[in-house]
Amino acid sequence: MKLLSVAIPCYNSQDYMKHAIESLLPGGEKVEILVVDDGSKDDTAQIADAYERRYPGIVRALHQENGGHGDAVMTGLKNASGLYFKVVDSDDWVDEKAYPRVLDTLRRFIDQPLDLLISNFIYDKAGTQHKHVMSYRHALPADRVFGWEETHRFRKEQYMLMHSVIYRTQLLRDCGLSLPRHTFYVDELYVYVPLKNVERMYYLDVDFYHYFIGREDQSVQEDVMIRRIDQALRVNRMLVAAVDPYTVEPPCRRNYMINYLEIVTTVSSVLLTKSGTEENLRKKQELWDYIREENPGLYQDLRRRLLGRLVHLRGKAGRWVIVAGYRAARKIFGFN
């Protein structure tokens, strides 16, 4: 069995996928690199095959008809032979100094595996000198196994992304994870749904993952997100329906999951407000109506919170406050 399987979903990634693959090769024979060609039209498939020939037993090229990012992740998970599983997007990479420490930590937990290893990631935004690091200091105990009862309060910007997490492979298979085809932003489902099954966690305080932001067609670019807002709303609704946080214990896990839903719903609401169209303002109301119908307790909880109150401010002045707050957060934390 491999120690770690890493899936790299690739769609027309010929210009940057090599960097992602090369950053993972120092893991050697214990790491399985699954390059998933998602029906690419460029040389992605040929590059993946060339790496498989050059590194047999380490790199595997998987080819499929185009199904989108989530479908490529699920293909990687289906084919993974590693004890642990991670996703690295084809325009991102892992840090050469932190990588050995991550692997050494995973090796320590083979007989009694972790459910979740958490590490830091870097917003590697093109054209900026200061790269914001998302760490979990003060929220999680470092360098030891812990459970939910030992977690502390997360700041609003501190919620985990796909870049932060390495899950136990079998846990992902057992938790009922299913990512929709042809849909962006499914990484939120990937992180959120398995949390109900997570018990043994470990936080390694290293800056492991470089999250590149800067391509014009990137799904997290603000104008792209607004154009694809229906996909973000689909994922938002799926998150609400996937797990009722009020049914999970202990309370600190429940609180984290509610906070996660709060962040995602706030981002959806802000983008719909920022677009300024009557259609998108109607979609914002429909989203909140859906939450109220699906989970009335969650709706009341989210509406009472500060962010819930802010995104419901009315009129031009209210919209100005919403957009201004979003811009300030983007400037401080370096996302999008």
Summary of the structure (lengths in Angstrom):
residues: 336
radius of gyration: 19.7
end to end distance: 37.8
largest distance: 60.7
contacts: 1101
relative contact order: 0.11
helix: 51%
strand: 19%
